[in-house]
Amino acid sequence: MDIKLGNMVTVENHVNGLQALKVALIQEFETKISRLETKFAEMELANVELRRRVDSLEAQLKSITSGPDPSHRRITFIGFETVSALDRITFISSWMETNFAGVRCSVGNIARGPMHSRTLTKVSYAEFSDSDTRHTVLASIRSRGLTCAHNGKTIQVKPALSQAIRTRIWALNKAEELIGGHAYAHGKSVVKTSTPTTRTIAIGGEILFEQKPNSSDVGVFLGPCASLLLPVGAASRST
């Protein structure tokens, strides 16, 4: 009887020892997992900041190699629908001659897409020899209350957006498209916010793409969409 009791105690001690070992191993495993998760989160944040720096450097390099941005010498005519490229040029040239006789400018259209299949946008432009002339023309348009209309449709006349701003607009729209096609977005609503202080793409309040305000960076993907990348070089072909 004593031997049996002794054996039972020994077995129980072994079981308790194994249980304690199991708990210790699980705790050690969970601790290591927690450390790995923390390290991964730190690496992800570092990667986000690295992407911002790379994008900023690429933008600076592009501005150096491509020369001055012509948008600073341009005014845009916005709102053309089914108007051919040549008709737009003829119309804008005539409008400029009527309202600013003697002011030299070249007229063109903004197209989008690859070179072999570019399509016209709703925007055309008049480009002057320098930014001072553009400033003078814009000031005159405002002071004289000049308006522009083509076939009864109002055409807005505004300063041209800089290349940096156009690239950021393209990046935000492209990010919305890419996130919308991501598995994480399946069955969910993708929300784009574009204000002077907030430029984000989010799902259920979770920000998945963000552009810093008052900056030239194109933005970064975050969280479950952090692996997404904007197409290289596509921005320059879209404007």
C-alpha positions in Angstrom: 0.0 0.0 0.0 2.8 2.4 0.9 4.6 1.5 -2.3 1.4 2.3 -4.3 1.0 5.6 -2.6 4.6 6.4 -3.1 4.3 5.6 -6.8 1.2 7.8 -7.1 3.0 10.7 -5.4 6.0 10.2 -7.8 3.7 10.2 -10.8 1.8 13.3 -9.5 5.2 15.1 -9.0 6.2 14.2 -12.6 2.8 15.5 -13.9 3.2 18.7 -11.9 6.7 19.1 -13.1 5.7 18.6 -16.7 2.8 21.1 -16.2 5.2 23.6 -14.7 7.6 23.1 -17.6 4.8 23.5 -20.1 3.7 26.8 -18.5 7.3 28.0 -18.4 7.9 27.1 -22.1 4.6 28.8 -23.1 5.5 31.9 -21.2 9.0 32.0 -22.8 7.5 31.4 -26.2 5.0 34.2 -25.7 7.7 36.6 -24.5 9.8 35.9 -27.5 6.8 36.4 -29.8 6.0 39.7 -28.1 9.6 40.8 -28.6 9.5 39.8 -32.3 6.2 41.7 -32.8 7.7 44.8 -31.1 10.8 44.5 -33.3 8.8 44.1 -36.4 6.7 47.1 -35.6 9.9 49.2 -35.0 11.2 48.0 -38.4 8.0 48.8 -40.1 8.0 52.3 -38.7 11.7 52.7 -39.8 10.7 51.4 -43.3 7.9 54.0 -43.6 10.3 56.8 -42.7 12.9 55.4 -45.1 10.3 55.4 -47.9 9.5 59.0 -47.2 13.1 60.0 -47.4 13.6 58.0 -50.7 10.5 59.6 -52.2 11.7 63.1 -51.2 15.2 62.5 -52.7 13.6 61.2 -55.9 11.5 64.3 -56.2 14.5 66.5 -55.6 16.5 64.6 -58.2 13.7 64.8 -60.7 13.4 68.6 -60.2 17.1 69.0 -60.7 17.3 66.8 -63.9 14.1 68.0 -65.5 14.8 71.7 -65.1 12.4 74.5 -64.0 8.8 73.5 -63.6 6.9 75.2 -66.5 3.7 75.4 -64.4 5.0 78.6 -62.8 4.7 80.3 -66.2 1.3 78.9 -67.1 -2.4 79.7 -66.6 -4.9 76.8 -67.1 -8.3 76.7 -68.8 -10.4 74.0 -67.1 -13.7 72.5 -68.2 -13.3 71.4 -71.8 -15.4 68.3 -72.6 -15.7 67.0 -76.1 -13.5 69.6 -77.7 -10.6 68.6 -80.0 -7.0 69.5 -79.2 -6.8 71.9 -82.2 -10.1 73.6 -81.4 -9.0 74.3 -77.8 -5.7 75.8 -79.0 -7.6 78.0 -81.5 -10.1 79.1 -78.9 -7.6 79.9 -76.2 -5.3 81.8 -78.7 -8.3 83.9 -79.8 -9.3 84.6 -76.1 -5.8 85.7 -75.2 -5.5 87.9 -78.3 -8.9 89.5 -77.5 -8.1 90.2 -73.9 -4.3 90.5 -73.9 -3.3 91.7 -77.3 0.5 91.8 -77.7 1.2 89.4 -74.8 3.1 86.5 -76.3 2.2 83.0 -75.1 2.2 79.4 -76.4 -1.0 77.3 -76.0 -1.2 73.6 -75.3 -3.3 70.8 -73.9 -2.8 68.5 -70.9 -3.0 64.8 -71.8 -2.8 61.7 -69.7 -1.5 58.2 -70.2 1.3 56.4 -72.1 2.7 58.2 -75.1 1.1 55.8 -77.6 -2.4 56.2 -76.1 -2.6 59.5 -74.4 -6.1 61.1 -73.9 -7.0 64.7 -73.4 -8.0 65.9 -69.9 -10.4 68.8 -69.3 -7.4 71.1 -69.0 -5.5 73.3 -71.5 -3.0 76.1 -70.8 -1.4 79.2 -72.0 2.3 79.5 -71.2 4.2 82.8 -70.9 7.9 83.6 -71.1 8.3 84.1 -67.3 6.4 83.9 -64.1 6.1 87.6 -63.8 4.1 87.8 -67.0 1.8 85.1 -65.7 1.3 87.0 -62.4 0.4 90.2 -64.3 -2.1 88.4 -66.5 -3.8 86.7 -63.6 -4.0 90.0 -61.7 -5.5 91.6 -64.7 -8.1 88.8 -65.1 -9.2 89.3 -61.5 -9.2 93.1 -61.6 -11.2 93.3 -64.9 -13.5 90.5 -63.9 -12.8 88.6 -67.1 -14.6 85.3 -67.7 -14.2 82.6 -70.3 -16.9 80.4 -72.0 -16.8 77.9 -74.8 -20.1 77.0 -76.6 -22.0 78.3 -73.6 -20.0 76.3 -71.1 -18.0 78.2 -68.4 -14.2 77.6 -68.6 -12.3 78.3 -65.4 -9.1 80.2 -65.7 -6.7 79.5 -62.9 -3.0 79.4 -62.1 -1.4 76.1 -63.2 -0.7 73.6 -60.4 3.0 72.8 -59.8 4.4 69.5 -60.8 4.8 68.6 -57.1 1.1 69.3 -56.4 0.0 67.3 -59.5 2.2 64.4 -58.4 0.7 64.4 -54.9 -2.9 64.5 -56.4 -2.0 61.6 -58.7 -0.4 59.6 -55.8 -3.4 60.0 -53.6 -5.8 58.9 -56.3 -3.6 56.0 -57.3 -3.2 54.9 -53.6 -7.0 54.8 -53.4 -7.2 52.6 -56.4 -4.4 50.2 -55.2 -5.9 49.9 -51.7 -9.4 49.3 -53.2 -7.9 46.3 -55.0 -6.1 44.9 -52.0 -7.5 41.8 -50.2 -7.7 43.8 -47.0 -10.3 46.1 -48.6 -12.6 43.3 -49.7 -16.2 44.1 -48.8 -15.1 47.3 -47.1 -15.5 51.0 -47.9 -12.4 52.9 -48.8 -12.5 56.6 -47.8 -10.3 59.3 -49.4 -9.8 62.5 -47.4 -8.2 65.5 -49.1 -8.0 68.7 -47.2 -5.2 71.2 -46.5 -4.4 69.5 -43.2 -5.3 65.8 -44.0 -4.6 63.7 -47.0 -5.3 60.1 -46.3 -6.9 56.8 -47.6 -8.5 54.9 -44.8 -10.8 51.9 -44.1 -13.0 52.0 -41.0 -11.0 54.9 -39.6 -7.7 53.0 -40.0 -5.3 55.1 -42.1 -3.6 53.0 -44.8 -2.0 55.7 -46.9 -0.9 59.2 -45.8 0.7 62.3 -47.2 2.2 64.9 -44.9 0.6 68.3 -45.2 2.6 71.2 -46.6 5.2 68.7 -48.1 6.3 67.5 -51.4 6.4 63.8 -50.5 4.1 61.5 -52.4 3.0 59.6 -49.3 3.4 56.1 -47.8 1.3 53.0 -47.4 0.7 51.9 -43.8 -0.6 48.9 -41.8 -1.9 45.9 -43.7 -1.2 47.8 -47.0 2.4 48.8 -46.1 3.8 46.4 -48.8 2.0 48.3 -51.6 4.1 50.6 -53.8 3.2 53.4 -56.2 4.2 52.7 -59.9 7.7 54.1 -60.5 7.7 56.9 -63.1 3.9 56.7 -63.7 3.3 60.2 -62.2 5.3 62.0 -64.8 3.3 60.2 -67.6 -0.1 61.1 -66.0 0.2 64.9 -66.4 
